[in-house]
Amino acid sequence: MIRLRIPTLRIALLAGLVLLFQGCATPPTDPDALAAFNEANDPLEPMNRNIFAFNEAADKYLIKPIAQGYVYVVPAQGRKSVRNFLNNLRSPVVLANDIMQGEMERAGTTIGRAIFNTTIGIGGLFDVASGLGLPYHDEDFGQTLAVWGVGEGPYLVLPILGPSNPRDTVGLVADGFMDPLNWYLENIHLGYLTYVRAAIDGIDRRADVLDALDEIKRTSLDFYATIRSLYRQRRIDEINNGEPRPGTPGQSIMSEDGKGPKPTEEASPADSSPSNDAPAAAAPPKSAPTSESLSEKNSL
């Protein structure tokens, strides 16, 4: 029988509500400051900055050293095979979100990739599908909710997982529930492998951005604000099927490419606007969201 840890979920939700009400920032009374406050769409900034500081400490003393050791021990081709394998395992989730977004052509690509990479690619270790004209793309339920018109809500920083918002947090949980591998492992009493898989995925993504995040931090006047801006820009690109700027944070502080941008100044709240981040022309946009509809002022 599949066991659901409902008490643990309730405790986590209760703790989250307590933190939510304790971490709210008081809106300023000055009109200019209030406009900047609303533009940032970060009413939980005091709490978010505390969690961000915790994440930085966890990264400095645990996650980053493990990622550095992973890069030192595992050669580049081995790390590429790990990423291919993890991407292949995620195929059912990507397919489900392709279909829910009405992206039938991309759904066909996902099916084709799963077939070729699972068979010819030896369980997904090798990405033979890309060479056959079936490039990888990712989808998640957070993007699906955006296509359905759900606003992103205020900015959130999740412990360990990093930048998010209410829409993407719900999407993260939903993706976990719709992943058939998670249900299968839980049903055969190997549910702990779900956490092992998540840990390997996180370390692999962190390893990909070792140099990029160091450079972003070195050149940022406010690392927190910079990550907030880059996260939002990347998610808008992903929702619109554009190419995210490599090396920028995705659904967590960990990304898939180590070649990141090198900002030279702090990203202010106004920089969070997506107006200068149009999706790549070669990628067809999804029909529902636009840059304006996905601005930081959206709420659930």
ABEGO torsion letter per residue (X at the ends): XBBBBAAAAAAAAAAAAAAAAAABBBBBABAAAAAAAAAAGBAAAAAAAAAAAAAAAAAAAAAAAAAAAAAAABBAAAAAAAAAAAAAAAAAAAAAAAAAAGBAAAAAAAAAAAAAAAAAAGGGABBAAAAAGBBBBBBBAAAAAAAAGBBAEBBBBBBGAEBBBAAAAAAAAAAAAABAAAAAAAAAGAAAAAAAAAAAAAAAAAAAAAAAAAAAAAABABAAAAAAAAAAAAAAAAAAGBBBBBGBBBABABBABABBBBBABBBBAAAABAAABBBBAABBBBAABBAAAABAABBX
